[in-house]
Structures are given as structure tokens and as C-alpha cells.
Amino acid sequence: MNLIQSWTKLHPVFKALVICGAGGALFSAVGAPLPWMLGSLLAMALGKFLGADLASPKGGRATGQLIIGCALGLYFTPVVGHEVVAHWYLLIAAAMLAVLLAYASGWFLMRSAGLDSTTALFASVPAARQK
């Protein structure tokens, strides 16, 4: 059995982990910013664009969010909390801008792609939860 035939028989989750690990290692080797996130993301996207049979592990998204949340939470100190409270109005403005951009993107999709308004709006915002 040659290498190509054995590769196609591997489980899609294992193949995705190998490809994403290779992308992260490559980006780390070249000194790219956020190598293990961007390298993995681009490797997975390229694999899917090329038609590879790849899948993410069950619970992988939630696990990743947990890890990122813990890593970011380490930097929230009382000083950071005071800064957040002191600049609350900027955070509200940023949230409102994000909503405005989502509606503007939805309108653009509706006009340019001929979608109905509901589909265009939901296609313009990131999925809050994927099953």
C-alpha cells in the first residue's frame, strides 16, 4: 500500500490534527505572529479548499474556547478591571459598532448576492454556536 492510499484511509480528525500541527509548526519556524492559531487555521482552510476529508474533533471548539478564555483571563488583574470600568463608554461604542457592521454587511450581502434579508444578516455574523 503506498503512502497516498494509507493517508486516505486515516480518520478525518487525525488527518486534520496532523495538517493543523504541521501548519502551526511551519508558522512557528518562520516566526509568524500567533503561529499555532494562524498556521493551523490556514492549513485547515487550505486542506478543506483542496477537498481533503478533514474534520474537527467533537468538543474541539469548546475546548479551544476554554483554553483561550483561561489564557486571557490570566491577564485580568484589578488594574485591568479599573481600566475597563474607566473606559466603559468605549466598550459600549465598540459593541454598537460591531452590531452596525453586521447589519451593514448583511445589507451588502443582500444587495450583492441577491439573498433575502434574514439569510444575509445571519450569513454576515459569526455563528454563536455550531453543532
N, C-alpha and C positions, 0 to 999 in steps of 0.2 A: 504494500500500500504506500503510495507516495505521500509527500507532505501535504499537498493540496487536498487529497481525499481524506486524510486524517483530520485536517483542520476543519473541513465542512461537517464532520461528524461530532465535533465538540459541542457542548451545551452553549446556547447563545449567551447566557450570563457569564460563563467562564471566558468566552471569546471577548465579550465587552470589557471584562476586568483586565484581560491581557492587553487589549488595544489601548484602553484608557491609562493603564500603568505605563505603557511604552510612550504614550503622548506626554504624560507628566514627567517621565524621566528625560525625554528629549528636551522639553521646555526648561527643565531644571539644569540640564547640561549646558544650554546656551545662555542661561542667566535671564530668562524671560521673567517678567513680574507674575506673581501668583501661578507658578508653573504647574502645580498639581491640580489646580482648578481649571485654568485655561487650556493647558495641554490635554487634559482628559476630555474636556468639553469639545475641543476642536477635533480630537481623534475620534470620539464617538460620532460627532456630526458627519465627519468625512466618511466614516465607515457606513453610516446609515445612507448617506447620499449615494455611495457606490453600491448600495444594495446588499450589504453584508447582513447576515442573520444575527443581530445583536439584541440583547435585552438587558434591562437593569434588574438587579436583584430585588425580590419582594422586600418592601420596607426600606429599600436603599435611600429613597428620597427623605423619608422621615429621619433615618439615621444621620444622613448628611446635614439636615437642618439642626438636629440635636448637637452635632459636633460643632457646627459653625456658631450656633447660639451660645454654647458653653465657651468657645474661644473668644467670642466678642464680649460675653458677659464678664470675663476676667478683667476687662479694662474699665468697667463701670465702678468708679470709686465715688466717695462723697463729693469730691471736687467736680467730677464729671456731672453728677446729679445736680449740683448747684448751677453749672453752666447750662444744662438742659432747661432748668426752671427759669434761668435768667433770659434765655432766648426762645421761650415757648412760642412767641408770635412767629418766629422764622420757621419753626417746625409746622405750625398750622398752615402757614403760607405755602410751604413745600408740599404738604399733603393736598392742599387745594390745587396747586399747580399740577400735581400728578393726576388728579381727577380730571382737570381741564384738558390735559394732554391725552388722556384716554378717550375722552369724548371727541376731541379733535381728530385723533387717529381713527376712531370709529366712523366719523363723518367722511374722512378721506377714503377709507376702505369702501364705504357705501357708494360714494360717487365714482371712484376709480374702478372698482371690481364689480359693481352692479349688485352688491349684496343688499339684503333687507337690513333695516336699521338695527334690529336685535342681534342678528348674526355678526354684523360689522362691529358693534360695540363689544360683544364678548370675544371676538377674534382679536381685538386691539389691546386687551388687558391680559396680564399673565394669569394662568389658572391658579386659583387659590388652593385647589385640592384636586389631584388626579388620582383616579382609581386604577 
